[in-house]
């Protein structure tokens, strides 16, 4: 893996971690169960993407 590719993966990891955190924070503030469930699914999707990117290292 080139240094440029490694920088891209590190950047992608940071983005996915940020999105995962924001989804979690938003989910904690929601009252509507259906919307809360949807945001929880988004959080899980970002967690999966994080793991996939991390697996490239």
N, C-alpha and C positions, 0 to 999 in steps of 0.2 A: 504494500500500500504506500503510495507516495505521501509526502508531507502535506500536499494540498488536499488530497483525499482524506487524510486523517483530520485536518482542520475542518473539512466539511462534516465529517461524522461527529466531531466534538460539538460543532455548532448545532447540528440536528439534535444531538442529545440534550443540549441546553434548551432548545425550543420545546422539545417534547416534555421535558421536566417542568418547564414553565406552564405549558398548557395543562398538564396533569394537575399541577398545584392550583391553577385558576379554576379548573372544573370542580375540584374538591371544595374550594372556598365558596364557589357559587352554589354548589349543591347543598352546602350547610345552611345557606340563607333562604333557600326556596321552601315554600309551603305546599305548593301543588305537587302531589305525589307523582303524577304522570311526568311532569316536567323534571322533577327531581330524579326520577328513574332515567329519563333521557340523558340528562347531564352526567349521571353516574356511568352510563354506557359510553359516553364520550371520554370520560376519565379513563375507563378501562381500555378504550381504543388507543389512547395516547400512551398508556402504560405498556401496552403490547408493542407499539412502535418504538418506544424507548428501549425495551428489551431486545428488539430486533436490531436496532442500531448498535446497541452495546455489544451484541453478539458478533458484530463485525470486527471488534477490537480483539 
